[in-house]
Every structure is written in C-alpha cells, then in structure tokens.
Amino acid sequence: MNSDSRFNSYDLLATLVVVADQEGRVIFANSAFEEVMEIPRRSIAGASLLNLFVEKEFFEGALVGAKAKEFAAFRFDAHVKLFPKDDFAVHVIMVPLDQNNDILIELLPLDKQNRIDKEERILDQAQANKELIRNLAHEIKNPLGGIRGAAQLLEMEIESKDLIEYTQVIIREADRLQALVDRLLAPHRKPHIVAPVNIHAVCERVRSLILAEFPKGLKVIRDYDISIPEFRGDVEQLIQAILNLVHNAAQALTEQIANGMGMITLRTRIARQVTFGKQMNRLALELHVIDNGPGIPESIKDRLFYPLVTGKDGGSGLGLNLAQTFIQQHSGVIECHSEPGKTDFMILIPLP
C-alpha cells in the first residue's frame, strides 16, 4: 500500500476511509477499513472500488461528479459487500481532494450513524428539558412559599382542631412540593467540584450503599478492568449518578429479590476510538449497570430520561434524569438496552 505520509493520520479514525484516484482505484485504505472489511489493505492497492458497492450506479455517478469538481462533498446511502459475510448498509461521504485530484471516501455504517443521530436528539432534548425544569421550578417556588405562609397564618387564627387538620395538610403538601422543586433545581445549584476520580472506588461506594438497603436476596457482582486510569471529575456527582442507576435497577428486581435471585453487575471496560457526544474519543470509560429484572416497559423506553417519567408506583421520575445530567456534565452519555431478563445501562465518559 502507498507509504505516502499524507494519509497516515486517517489510521487514527474509527470510520472506514479510502483514498482513490479519479477512476475509483484504491490508493490508500485506513486500518479501520482493513479491520471491518477483513481485507488486507495492501492486497487492494490499485483495485477498483466499484466492485465493493452493490449499487454500482450510485458510485459511478459520484465519481463523475467528483472528477468534474461539481461538489465539495457528496453523500449517499449504499450497500457494500463484506465477503464472505452479507453486505451491509453504509452512509458514503465523498470529498474531492486538491492534491493530485484524489478522492477521499468515508464509509459510515448506518447503525453507527443512527446512533450518532440519536445521541444528538437526546442531547438536544436534555437541554430543552433542563431549561423547562429550571423555569418551571422557579415559577412554582414563589407561590409555594405564599401558600405555606398563608396556611400558617390561618392556623393561628382558628380554634377548631378539625380545621387545623386541614391547614396541616396544606402545609405538609407545600413542603412536599418544595422538596420536589429543590430536587429539580439541585443539579443547577451545586458547583462542579473537579478532582481525581478512581471509578472503582466510586463503584465500591455505590455497592456498599445498595447492599445496606437491600441486605437479602440481592447480589451485586464486580466485573472490573483494573487498568482503567484515574480521570478528572466530580466524585459526588458520579456516585449519585451511578447510585441512581443501581437503585433504579434494584427497585425493578422486587420479585427477584424476594426469591433470592436478584442480581446487579457493575462492569467497567476501556472503549477505544469511540464516537459519542459528537466527538471521536481515543479512550473512554465504559461502565455498565446490568440487572436480571423484567426489563423496561415499552411504553416509556423512548422517554426514559425525561423528567417525571417513571415505571414505578410512587416513583418521582427524577433519578434517571439526574443521572443523565451529571454524566453529561462529564462530557459523557448514558445508553440503555433492555429486554426481559436483562437491562443494561451503559455510561461512556472520555478518558485522558
């Protein structure tokens, strides 16, 4: 394969990249292309990319446009052959290069592109939710104080114990709503205190807390990669975020815990060359909270991280939303995959 140092940087990308001449012959393919396509890249030097595409006419048309410099970048969806496996869908980006009239071709597997689009929607929705919650909480907070104060003044003026019972109901409910508002505003009020974080010390703290609350019928399994380095973060926020996920899992295991079969796994791994939060990250912490519960109801799967959405009777619907807020403050994301018998919440946080 061409040893031209111009293309060496493409080996750092996780997406499939090929540099071709104007006839579509391969000049360079990066290591991700070699790994995914399972083709030694030296063996395809000079080969035509036309044979890679199932729908050859799309690629031929794009080559003609690139040769004529009709576009700065051209995108289309296609299927590529993955011998001996089946073909798979990709999003193709073609960019004519100024040097030697070469063409840069990037192949994004559509499942990965869909994941990026989904993350962007989640981030946008989370930002909108935060603004809505902050404004709504402030609007509720002020009249609550007036309602409570009026009930207290009214209680001082009346003599009937039966009527005082009603004012006590008003005061208690006002206090309950005040506590809820404080919880809604909590992530925006507390300062972000950054210090070195040992993620396994965080997991052990969470593990001890959850086992103290559920001493019987629940097993919390450690599956740690001890090579994960320390990183800078807010320890208290991370403890709260992971505790919320683990506590949510434990509450979903009511039946399993009653039968002595409740199981939660805390798994840590290093992810390499992974894209999330609209950025490519060379290294990332991958932390899983896995339970053997009944799974998440289909009716709330798409709204799982929205505030005040819960599948539990008496739940506040704030635990997962707060966890997401704290992880996003560490430039990370939370993803969830759930089916009956296994629910997996995965946290991704960039590592230095």
Phi, psi and omega per residue, in radians:
M1 nan 2.611 3.137
N2 -0.871 2.275 -3.120
S3 -1.657 0.174 -3.135
D4 -0.956 2.136 -3.068
S5 -1.221 -0.182 3.131
R6 -1.019 -0.536 -2.996
F7 -1.751 -0.004 -3.056
N8 -1.042 -0.583 -3.085
S9 -1.138 -0.411 -3.138
Y10 -1.168 -0.329 3.092
D11 -1.203 -0.274 -3.138
L12 -1.456 -0.183 -3.099
L13 -1.512 2.543 3.107
A14 -1.487 -0.296 3.113
T15 -1.459 2.800 -3.113
L16 -1.420 2.155 -3.088
V17 -2.233 2.330 3.069
V18 -2.291 2.414 2.969
V19 -1.872 2.222 -3.102
A20 -2.230 2.823 3.028
D21 -1.472 -3.094 -3.040
Q22 -1.198 -0.244 3.091
E23 -1.640 0.007 3.132
G24 1.490 0.291 3.101
R25 -1.549 2.444 -3.023
V26 -1.256 2.211 3.009
I27 -1.758 -0.689 -3.092
F28 -2.656 2.484 2.975
A29 -2.307 2.412 -3.080
N30 -1.430 3.047 -3.054
S31 -1.157 -0.555 3.110
A32 -1.126 -0.681 3.082
F33 -1.078 -0.784 -3.138
E34 -1.068 -0.735 -3.080
E35 -1.238 -0.819 -3.074
V36 -1.255 -0.771 -3.090
M37 -1.376 -0.231 3.140
E38 0.994 0.709 3.089
I39 -2.194 2.146 3.050
P40 -1.007 2.153 -2.998
R41 -1.156 -0.434 3.082
R42 -1.144 -0.500 -3.077
S43 -1.351 -0.234 -3.117
I44 -1.862 0.109 3.081
A45 -1.036 2.193 -3.141
G46 1.494 -0.143 -3.138
A47 -1.323 2.704 3.130
S48 -1.444 2.290 3.086
L49 -1.245 -0.258 -3.125
L50 -0.998 -0.602 -3.115
N51 -1.279 -0.208 -3.132
L52 -1.379 -0.501 -3.003
F53 -1.640 2.394 3.060
V54 -1.239 -0.802 3.106
E55 -1.648 1.507 -3.008
K56 -1.143 -0.525 -3.049
E57 -1.120 -0.592 3.112
F58 -1.101 -0.803 -3.104
F59 -1.186 -0.695 3.135
E60 -1.090 -0.762 3.123
G61 -1.109 -0.690 3.125
A62 -1.165 -0.646 3.098
L63 -1.079 -0.750 3.120
V64 -1.054 -0.782 3.126
G65 -1.135 -0.686 3.125
A66 -1.143 -0.699 -3.133
K67 -1.122 -0.646 -3.137
A68 -1.496 0.044 -3.115
K69 0.945 0.760 -3.125
E70 -1.413 -0.190 -3.115
F71 -2.627 2.715 3.039
A72 -1.451 -0.570 3.072
A73 -2.709 2.440 -3.111
F74 -2.221 2.344 -3.089
R75 -2.145 2.482 3.006
F76 -2.805 2.756 3.083
D77 -1.685 2.506 -3.112
A78 -2.708 3.099 3.036
H79 -2.063 2.349 3.087
V80 -1.989 2.633 -3.107
K81 -1.457 2.338 -3.141
L82 -2.162 1.391 -3.086
F83 -1.257 2.398 0.043
P84 -1.564 0.170 -3.120
K85 -1.433 3.097 3.082
D86 -1.225 2.873 3.049
D87 -1.268 2.806 3.115
F88 -2.415 2.748 -3.038
A89 -1.441 2.430 3.110
V90 -2.395 2.732 2.946
H91 -1.775 2.139 -3.032
V92 -1.807 2.302 3.050
I93 -2.110 2.126 3.131
M94 -1.999 2.248 -3.108
V95 -2.276 2.054 3.047
P96 -1.162 2.313 3.112
L97 -1.673 2.572 -3.137
D98 -1.229 -0.596 -3.065
Q99 -1.348 2.127 3.035
N100 1.036 0.271 -3.141
N101 1.011 0.503 3.080
D102 -1.290 2.915 -3.123
I103 -2.195 2.220 3.067
L104 -1.585 2.225 -3.123
I105 -2.158 2.114 3.138
E106 -1.981 2.302 -3.130
L107 -1.973 2.058 3.130
L108 -1.918 1.935 3.049
P109 -0.916 2.305 -2.998
L110 -1.101 -0.506 3.091
D111 -1.149 -0.613 3.096
K112 -1.232 -0.723 3.110
Q113 -1.102 -0.709 3.103
N114 -1.091 -0.649 3.115
R115 -1.130 -0.734 3.122
I116 -1.100 -0.763 3.117
D117 -1.083 -0.699 3.136
K118 -1.126 -0.735 3.123
E119 -1.080 -0.704 3.137
E120 -1.118 -0.705 3.109
R121 -1.129 -0.706 3.141
I122 -1.125 -0.746 -3.142
L123 -1.118 -0.755 3.135
D124 -1.123 -0.742 -3.141
Q125 -1.148 -0.698 3.135
A126 -1.104 -0.693 3.116
Q127 -1.139 -0.728 3.104
A128 -1.122 -0.697 3.115
N129 -1.085 -0.741 -3.115
K130 -1.097 -0.747 3.124
E131 -1.136 -0.733 3.130
L132 -1.099 -0.798 -3.120
I133 -1.098 -0.793 -3.101
R134 -1.058 -0.821 -3.115
N135 -1.170 -0.753 -3.127
L136 -1.135 -0.730 -3.126
A137 -1.092 -0.705 3.129
H138 -1.187 -0.629 3.123
E139 -1.175 -0.604 -3.136
I140 -1.347 -0.623 -2.999
K141 -1.053 -0.779 -3.053
N142 -1.139 -0.887 3.124
P143 -1.164 -0.430 3.121
L144 -1.069 -0.743 3.127
G145 -1.082 -0.685 3.117
G146 -1.164 -0.703 3.124
I147 -1.099 -0.793 -3.120
R148 -1.132 -0.768 -3.133
G149 -1.096 -0.717 3.132
A150 -1.125 -0.679 3.122
A151 -1.136 -0.683 3.120
Q152 -1.144 -0.737 3.118
L153 -1.129 -0.719 3.120
L154 -1.100 -0.686 -3.141
E155 -1.087 -0.592 3.138
M156 -1.242 -0.383 -3.056
E157 -1.622 -0.359 -3.063
I158 -1.753 2.686 -3.083
E159 -1.930 -0.393 -3.098
S160 -1.234 2.215 3.110
K161 -1.128 -0.576 3.125
D162 -1.110 -0.704 3.136
L163 -1.255 -0.611 3.095
I164 -1.081 -0.585 3.102
E165 -1.032 -0.653 3.130
Y166 -1.212 -0.701 3.114
T167 -1.159 -0.576 3.088
Q168 -1.135 -0.633 3.078
V169 -1.090 -0.776 3.127
I170 -1.051 -0.795 -3.105
I171 -1.127 -0.780 -3.120
R172 -1.113 -0.734 -3.127
E173 -1.213 -0.606 3.071
A174 -1.126 -0.710 3.098
D175 -1.135 -0.675 3.134
R176 -1.127 -0.765 3.116
L177 -1.165 -0.604 3.098
Q178 -1.113 -0.717 3.105
A179 -1.114 -0.679 3.105
L180 -1.139 -0.753 3.105
V181 -1.080 -0.736 3.118
D182 -1.060 -0.670 3.111
R183 -1.189 -0.631 3.093
L184 -1.132 -0.637 -3.104
L185 -1.524 -0.236 -3.021
A186 -0.940 -0.821 -3.097
P187 -1.087 -0.443 -3.091
H188 -1.564 -0.259 -3.079
R189 -1.626 -0.661 -3.027
K190 -1.298 2.369 3.101
P191 -1.204 2.628 3.131
H192 -1.490 1.803 -3.079
I193 -1.661 1.937 -3.035
V194 -1.710 2.315 3.127
A195 -2.723 2.937 3.086
P196 -1.068 2.378 -3.101
V197 -2.072 2.171 2.926
N198 -1.725 1.880 -2.991
I199 -1.109 -0.482 -3.125
H200 -1.338 -0.520 3.009
A201 -1.154 -0.656 3.077
V202 -1.102 -0.801 -3.132
C203 -1.102 -0.690 3.139
E204 -1.157 -0.642 3.088
R205 -1.103 -0.802 3.129
V206 -1.101 -0.743 -3.117
R207 -1.051 -0.767 -3.128
S208 -1.154 -0.658 -3.141
L209 -1.162 -0.755 -3.080
I210 -1.270 -0.601 3.110
L211 -1.248 -0.481 3.062
A212 -1.203 -0.582 3.136
E213 -1.423 -0.555 -3.133
F214 -2.178 1.289 -3.013
P215 -1.264 -0.345 -3.090
K216 -2.200 2.472 3.031
G217 1.476 -0.065 -3.109
L218 -2.154 2.259 3.061
K219 -1.978 2.240 3.095
V220 -1.927 1.924 -3.020
I221 -1.605 2.342 3.051
R222 -1.620 2.290 3.031
D223 -2.431 1.389 -2.967
Y224 -1.807 2.531 2.908
D225 -1.739 1.791 -3.006
I226 -1.275 -0.085 3.130
S227 -1.432 -0.116 -3.112
I228 -1.130 2.203 -3.093
P229 -1.356 2.867 2.998
E230 -1.187 2.703 3.069
F231 -2.477 2.928 -3.119
R232 -1.502 2.281 3.132
G233 -2.998 -3.140 3.110
D234 -1.700 1.859 -3.038
V235 -1.044 -0.792 -3.095
E236 -1.122 -0.696 3.107
Q237 -1.131 -0.714 -3.133
L238 -1.175 -0.700 3.069
I239 -1.040 -0.803 -3.115
Q240 -1.124 -0.727 -3.117
A241 -1.098 -0.842 -3.110
I242 -1.217 -0.667 3.095
L243 -1.060 -0.708 3.110
N244 -1.067 -0.715 3.123
L245 -1.167 -0.775 -3.114
V246 -1.191 -0.715 3.128
H247 -1.133 -0.689 3.090
N248 -1.072 -0.721 3.117
A249 -1.136 -0.759 -3.126
A250 -1.097 -0.682 3.140
Q251 -1.187 -0.448 3.094
A252 -1.385 -0.185 -3.069
L253 -1.744 0.429 -3.061
T254 -0.903 -0.862 -3.105
E255 -1.192 -0.737 -3.127
Q256 -1.146 -0.696 3.124
I257 -1.149 -0.696 3.118
A258 -1.074 -0.527 3.123
N259 -1.631 0.078 -3.140
G260 1.301 0.343 -3.053
M261 -2.073 0.217 3.139
G262 -1.195 2.357 -3.092
M263 -2.519 2.231 3.040
I264 -2.191 2.310 3.112
T265 -1.942 2.265 2.992
L266 -1.796 1.944 -3.059
R267 -2.104 2.281 3.082
T268 -2.104 2.438 3.101
R269 -2.543 2.898 2.988
I270 -1.768 2.200 3.038
A271 -1.738 2.447 -3.092
R272 -2.074 2.477 3.100
Q273 0.856 0.966 -3.086
V274 -1.983 2.435 -3.124
T275 -1.794 2.171 2.986
F276 -2.785 2.795 -3.086
G277 1.045 0.519 3.111
K278 1.193 0.265 -3.137
Q279 -2.349 2.603 2.993
M280 -1.485 2.222 -3.125
N281 -2.009 2.173 -3.128
R282 -1.088 -0.770 3.088
L283 -2.341 2.557 3.102
A284 -2.601 2.578 2.972
L285 -1.322 2.295 3.057
E286 -2.078 1.880 -3.071
L287 -2.040 2.173 -3.121
H288 -1.920 2.404 2.934
V289 -2.020 1.880 -3.009
I290 -2.037 2.290 3.084
D291 -2.202 2.808 -3.128
N292 -1.821 0.642 -3.111
G293 -1.468 -2.943 -3.037
P294 -1.321 -0.159 -3.085
G295 1.646 2.931 -3.087
I296 -1.555 2.334 3.122
P297 -0.974 2.405 -3.137
E298 -1.009 -0.532 -3.049
S299 -1.152 -0.375 -3.107
I300 -2.095 0.050 -3.089
K301 -0.975 -0.764 -3.087
D302 -1.353 -0.197 -3.106
R303 -2.090 0.401 -2.950
L304 -1.040 -0.658 -3.058
F305 -1.697 0.113 3.078
Y306 -1.270 2.545 3.093
P307 -1.151 2.518 3.066
L308 1.202 0.274 3.039
V309 -1.791 2.167 -3.109
T310 -2.567 2.625 3.057
G311 -1.807 0.105 -3.082
K312 -1.927 2.438 3.031
D313 -1.128 2.232 3.120
G314 1.439 0.008 3.134
G315 -1.320 2.627 -3.129
S316 -1.495 -0.363 -3.103
G317 1.287 0.370 -3.122
L318 -1.899 -0.344 -3.021
G319 -1.029 -0.886 -3.112
L320 -1.242 -0.632 3.113
N321 -1.105 -0.738 3.109
L322 -1.171 -0.689 3.100
A323 -1.046 -0.780 3.123
Q324 -1.089 -0.734 3.130
T325 -1.048 -0.811 -3.118
F326 -1.148 -0.694 3.130
I327 -1.199 -0.674 3.095
Q328 -1.120 -0.530 3.079
Q329 -1.214 -0.207 3.033
H330 -1.819 0.354 -3.139
S331 1.090 0.442 -3.097
G332 -1.923 -3.099 3.112
V333 -2.419 2.770 2.996
I334 -2.086 2.286 3.060
E335 -2.101 2.708 -3.119
C336 -2.365 2.318 3.018
H337 -2.221 2.179 -3.030
S338 -2.418 2.437 3.018
E339 -2.634 2.829 3.133
P340 -0.974 2.189 -3.137
G341 1.677 -0.212 3.138
K342 -2.774 2.115 2.993
T343 -2.153 2.248 -3.043
D344 -2.191 1.921 2.974
F345 -1.646 2.145 -3.124
M346 -1.997 2.201 3.067
I347 -1.759 2.318 3.021
L348 -2.092 2.181 3.119
I349 -2.328 2.303 3.136
P350 -1.057 2.489 3.066
L351 -1.948 2.648 -3.136
P352 -1.188 nan nan
